[in-house]
Amino acid sequence: MSEPRFADQLCTELLKVLGTADHQLETVLARLNAIALRPLGESAWTAESLSRALRQDLALPVASQYHYATLVQGRGAHPARATKREPRRTPEERAHRLLRFGLRNQWYCVAASSEVKDRPTGMVRLGEQLVLWRDSTGRVHAMEDRCPHRGLALSVGSVAGDTIRCIYHGVEVDQHGVVRKVPGLPDCPLEGRKLLHHYPTVEHYGAIWAYFGIEDGEPPELKLPYELTDAHWSAEIHFDVWPGNYHYIYDNLLDPMHGIVLHGQTYTQSRGPHTDRVQVRENDGGFEVFREGQRGVNLDWMEFVESDGAYYVRVEIPLPPSAGPGGPMHISFYVTPVDDNKTRITVFRSRRVVGWEKDLWHFLYHRKLKAIFDGVLAQDLVVANALPPWPAQENLYQHDIGLIQMRRKLERLAQMQAADLGLGDY
């Protein structure tokens, strides 16, 4: 029997065994030994053989040790962005622009670690052109994607040790946006000058965050969800870019009543009544949105977390016994505007598992559960493709109090930032 086919058969049998809701390792081994399927090259299932089978050809995610002080790069003052001169905007106009493209003074999840390799990587986030690259130690840096000489995109250049080199004239810039070398003109006046805006970065759990600040100085610490820092939790990560303004993504994430309709035929989402009322409850780090009549049934609880300059939404999804031990799946959503009509989503799917349960979670995820979870997102994507340009003409009702709470929060913060902004070209 080929190994891929063996893994598929093992997954099928495990779903049957786990469906009995007895998730003790001894019970699982006994039930596996009661069927004809045996571990490759062995006569019986043991804890060791099961662990080997679950880990076969499976690269488990690594939760790297997270140190803010050593991972934050590029502190210090930055020059004003070189943008086309425009008429000075009023605070109201600046607030509207912030709402369209995303608030500042925040950490945003901008890329997957796998997207930034040995060459510069260009991207647009919050309407700004960025280039991400790794230095000689492998640390990731982010700055404006333009050469300070003639404005050519640095993302089409190359990495030269601890600098990024422009493909046009070879000008080299370091991670702080300081010109380090102009090879065609020794002692060029550009050398030693900080001419590009840089973005402090943090890399953790297969993802890269960048800080979009409007003020000089050190950014606040990026506080990650406990699911990504606690050794008792283990996560899988999913990235995508969706059409539509980022407001629509928050609207969807803070709407518990759409689950039983849009996702009603998917996995656990058919459970529970179709009618209910929704409540909002504020807490220390944001607010919760939940159905009055149920908890732990389907998509019935979510939390907006405001954590010192980084926003995310936590959703709790109950899973059936066949999905194994670990309790409900927690999903942490990071929402990052690309521009005013595209949004990057980063999705961490986590369960509280250790030891063999952790191996089991990742094995079932890749063999069975990922396709189901991605199918739910695909249904949300159908909605995203059908929405009009933001803002839409709407008639809201009681179920929409979560998204109303979120919109008011964003509007209030945008007005505060617009009043403080000294950038006449923003």
N, C-alpha and C positions, 0 to 999 in steps of 0.2 A: 504494500500500500504506500503510495507517495505521501510525503510529509504534508503538502497542502491539503490533500484529501483527508488525511488523518486528523489534521487540525479542525477541518470542517465537521467531521464526524464527532470529534471530542466536544466541540461547541454545542452540537445538537443534543448530545447526551447530557451535558452539563445543564442545559436549559431545562431538561426534564427533571434531573435530580434536584436542582435548586428550586424548582417550582413547588416542591413539597413544603417549602418554607423552613426546613431544618438545615441550617447552614453551618453546622459544626463540621470541622474538618474530618473527624472520624466517620461521621454519617456519610459525607460526600464520598470518601474513599470506599466505604463498604458498599454503597450503591453502585459505584463505578466497577467494583470488582464482581458485582453480581451480573454484569452484562458481558457480552463477548468481546467488546473492545478492550484491548490491552495496550499498555505503553510500549513504544517501539523497542524491541530487543529485550523486554522484561516480561515476567510471568504474572506480575500483580502490581496494582497501583499502591504507591507509598507516597508520603508527603514529599519526598525528594523527587520521585518520578513525575508527580503531578506538577511540581514547581518547574521542572525542566520542560515539560510539555507546554505549560502556559507561557514560558519565556521564549520558546523556540521562535527565532526570527522576529522577535518583538523588541524594539528599541523603546525602553521605558523613558518617560520624560524625567529630566533631572532638575530638581529644585535647587539651583545653585545657592550657596551661602550668600545672603544678601547683606551687603555692607554699604550703607548710604555714603559714608565718608570717602570710601575708596572708589565707588562706582560713579558718583556724580562728576562729570567732566565739564570744563569750560566755564568756571566762575568768572565774574568780573564784569566790568562795564562793557557796553557795546555801542558802536556808532549808530546813528540814525540809519534806518534802512534806505537804500538808494532806490527810490521809487519816482515815478513820473510826477512832476509838480501838478497838483490839483488845487482847486479852490478850497480854502479852509472850511471844514465841515463844522456844523453846529453840533452840540452835544446830542441832540435828538438823532441827527444823521449818523453820528458815530455809534450810538446805541443800536440803531437798526443794523448797521454793518456788523457789529459784534454779534448780534443775534443771528445774522445770516451765516457768518463764517466761523463762529465759535468764540467763546469768551477767552480772555487771556489770563495770565497768572495762574495757569493750570498745567498739570502733567497730562499728556495725551499718549495713549498707546499708538505708535506710528507705524510699526513694522514687526514682522516676525524675524527672529534671529537668523533664520535660514535665508532670508531675503538679502542680507548684507554679508557678502563673502569677501573675495579678494580684490574686488573692483568697486569703485564708487557706484552708489545706487541713487538715482534721482527719483523724487516723488513730490507730490503736492499734498500738503496738509494745512488745513485752516486757510486755504487760498494762497499759501506761501510756497515757493519753490525751495525744496530742501535737497541737500546731498548728504547721504549717510555713508560712512566708510570706517574701516578698521585700521588701527595703527599696527606697529610691529609687534605689540603685545597681544593683539586681538581685541582690544577695547574699541567700542563703537563710538563714533563722534558724529555730530550733526551741525550743519551750518547752511547759510545761504548758498544756493546752487548758482553761483556766478563768480567768474574770475574777477578780482578787483581791477585788473588791467583794462580789459575791453568788454567784460560782461558775458563772455562765453560760458556755457554751462560747465561747471567742474565735473559733473557726473559723467561726461564723456572723456574725462581725463584718466589719470592713473594714480595709484598710491605709491609714494616713494618713501618707504620706511615710516616715519612719523609725520609726514606731510602729504598733502594731496597736490598733484601736479597738473596744471592746465595743458591740454593737448595742443594749444595754439602757439604759445611762445615759451612754454615750460615754466611759467611762474609757479612757485611753490608756496602753499599756505598751510599753517599748522592748525591744530584742533581748536584753537581759540580765535581763529580768523586773522591771525597775524601773518603778514607776508614775510617769509623766511629767506627766499632766494629769487632773484631775477637773473637767470643765467646769461642773458644777452647783454647785461649792463652791470658790471661790478660796481658796488657802492650806489646802486640805484636808490633814490629817495623813498621809494615804496617800501624798501626792506626795513623791517622792524615796526611797521605801522599796523595797527589793528584796523582792518578795512572791511571785515565781514562780520555780520551778526552770527553768533553761534548759539546753539541750544543745548543746555545741560542734558545729559542722557543717563538713563539707568537701564541695565539689561538684566532680566531675571525670568526664569521659567520659560525660556524660548520666545520671549517678547522684548521689544525695545520701547521705552517711554522717552519722550522729549518734553522739556519744559518750555512753554510759550509765554514768556514774561514781557511785561511792558515797563518793568522797573529794573534798575541796575542792582547788583548784589546777588547774594546767594539765594537760591530758590528754597522753598520749604521742603522738608523731607517727604519723599514719596512713601506713603503708607499703603501697603498692599493688603488685599483681603487675607484674613487668617487662613483661608483655604490654600493659599499659595505660600505660606510661611510655616504652617504647623506640620510637623513630621507625620501626624496622624491622618493627614489628608493627602490625596493624590489627584492630579488633574490632567486632563487632556485639553488641547488648545485648538481653536478653529478660527480662521481669518476669512474675511470676505469684504468686498466693496459692493454696496447696494446703491441703487438710484435713489434720488430724493434728498431733501434737506435733512440734517441730523435731528431736527425737531420731531419728524415723523417716527424715527427710531425710538426716541424716548416715549412718544405717545404709545407706541405698540408695547413697549416693555412695562409700562405702568397701567395697563388695561387688563385686569384679570378676567373680564367677562368675554373677551374675544376667543379665549381658548376653547370653550366647549362648542363654539360655532365653527370657527375656522379650522381648528385642529380636532374636531369632534370625533373623527374616525381614526385618530392616531394614538396608538399605545394606550396610555392611561387617561387620555383627555376626554373620553366619552363618559366618564363617571360624573355623577352629581347632577343636581337639578339645573335647568336652563334659566331659571329666574332667581334673582337674588338682589341684594343691595350691596353697595361698596362703601367701605370706610377708609379714611386716611387718619393715621396716627403719627404725630411728630415724635422724633427721638433725638438723642444727642448728635447723631451723625447724619441727619436727613429726615426721612419719613418712610412709613410703611403704607402700602396699599393692599387691602385684602377684602375678600368676600365675607359678609356677615354670617352666612349660614353654613360655612364649611371651612376646614383647614386640613391639609394633607390629603386632598382628594384628587385634584388635578392642578391646573395652573391657577391657584387661588390665593397666592400670597407673593408679594414682591417688595423689595426695599430699595429706595434710592439712598445711596451712601455718599455723603459729602465728607471727604477725608483730607483736610489740609491741602486743598489745591488739586485734588484728583477726584473726579466723579466716576462712579460706576453703579450699576443696578444689579442687585442679587435676587435671583429667582430660585424658588424651592420647588423641585419636581419630584413627586412620589414615584417610585418604581415598583413593579411587581416582584414577587419572590424569585421569579426566574432570572432576574437581573443580579441576584446574588446579595451578599451582605454589604453593609455600608450605609444603610438608611437612605433617605431621599438624596437625590442628586442636587447639588447647589451649582447654579450657573452664575458666573460673574461676567457681566457685559460691560465692555469699554466702548464708548461711542466717540469716534474721532471724525470731525468734518474733513472731507477732502476739499471741496469747494461748496458753493451754495446749492449744489444739485447732486452731490455724491457724498456717501458716508462710508467710512471704514468701520467695520465691527470686529472686535476681538472677543472671543467667547471662551471662557475657561469652564470646563465641565468637571466638577470635583465630587469625590465621595470620601467619606471617613473610613479609610481602610489602611491596614498595615499587614506586613508579612505575606502569607499566601493569599489573603483576601485582596491585597493590592495587585498581585500578579493576575488573579482571577478577574478583577475589574478591568484591567487594561486588555486582557485577552478577549473578554466578551465585548468590550467596546469596539475593538478593531474587527472582530469577526461578525458581530451582529448589531450592536447598539448604535454605533456611529451612523449607519445608514438610516436608522429610525429617527435619530435626533436631527440629522441633516435634512430629512424629509419634512420635519416640522418647520425648520427655517425656510425651506423651499416654499412652503405655504405662505409664510410671512413675506417672502420675496415677491410672490404673486400680487399681494396687496401693495407692496412698495412700488411695483411697476405700474399700478393702476391709479396711484394718487396724483393729484394735480401739483403744479409748482406751489411751493410753500409761500405764503399761507393760503390755506383752502377756505372756501365758503362753507361754514359749518353751522349746525344747530345741535349743541351739546345737551346732554341730559345727565341724570344722577350717576350713571356708571362712569362718567368721564372725570370724576373729581381728582383722580390721581394725576392725569395729564394736565388738568387745570392748575393743580398745585405746582407741578414742574414748570409750566410755562410762566407762572407768576414769579417763581424763584429766578428763572433765567432773565426775565425782563428786569427785575429789580437789580440783579447783579450787573447786567449790561448798562443800566442807567448809572450805577455807581462808578463803573469803570470808565464810561464815557465822560463823566464829569471830571475824573482824575487824569484822563489822558492829556498829555501835553503834545502829542504828535499831531501836528496840523495836517499831515498827509494821510492820516488813517481814516 
